[in-house]
Amino acid sequence: MTKNIYKILIDNDLNPFLLFNSNGKLIDFNAEAEFLLNLVSYKELFDLALTYASKSYGINKKYLQLSYNKSRYYAISVSYINDDEIALRLFKVVCSQKEEFVLKKKWA
């Protein structure tokens, strides 16, 4: 049996993806989320998803700054499409300090 292409893309995405059930139990997550879960509890991430979930079914995107240790994020997407599951995706800041320093020095 071949894996669904969407599942493969999510599993290998550079942004953390977590899927919770309605009780806050972690159902599924990708490799990036596994790294994130070493820095922050799944309970805190579930609470974050609940805070920014749309009031009715849908997907809510929010630009905000989050930091967990050295991992930084600029936005989240919360998918709430039924009463059984809620998904959270965090979008990583991808610029490193070294690159920022080089660009500032070049244009200074």
SULRAGI-V577186 format. One record per backbone hydrogen bond with DSSP energy under -1.0 kcal/mol. NH is the residue of the N-H (numbers start at 1). CO is the residue of the C=O. If there is no record, write none. Layout:
nh->(NH:NH)
co->(CO:CO)
This chain:
nh->(8:9:10:11:12:13:18:19:20:21:22:24:27:28:30:31:34:35:36:37:38:39:40:45:46:47:48:49:50:51:52:58:60:62:64:66:68:71:73:74:76:77:78:79:80:86:87:88:89:90:91:93:100:101:102:103:104:105:106:107)
co->(4:5:6:7:8:10:88:28:86:25:84:21:19:19:17:11:30:31:32:33:35:36:36:41:42:43:44:45:46:47:48:80:78:76:74:73:71:68:66:91:62:89:60:87:58:20:79:18:77:16:75:72:96:97:98:99:100:101:102:103)
